[in-house]
């Protein structure tokens, strides 16, 4: 084995384990994500419940949103634990979670846009703001998922921790 290869192997073995960005991802999935989801669910119910009598579909939307967000939160928590415990299929679970998260966020952004258009109506003031919110939500979701998916595919720490075969 060459001297360069020995240095690379030594670096990779020092990266083995939960640390750096991988630790941040695990903490985000197991602690930060559930807290943000709980706040989001509370905020939706707090903001929209006064409108339920005038717009009954908003109550249905809030129930669906709560169920989906709760499912995403539980799946994220499971994913974070799988990564943290270095389970054999943790990277695959992580990638499935990221795709699920992306689909849920894009769907929610579109549904929120439609809801705003129904409640407020497409006016010269509301339409541009709603479109910016829609495109911002979708863009952020795609960007964040692309970054984390790429990290799971290309990180030396991930490869050192879970092995080449599992990434």
Secondary structure as UniProt FT lines:
FT   HELIX           3..15
FT   HELIX           20..27
FT   HELIX           28..32
FT   HELIX           33..48
FT   HELIX           49..51
FT   TURN            52..54
FT   HELIX           56..84
FT   TURN            85..86
FT   TURN            88..89
FT   HELIX           90..119
FT   TURN            124..125
FT   HELIX           126..154
FT   HELIX           156..162
FT   HELIX           164..166
//
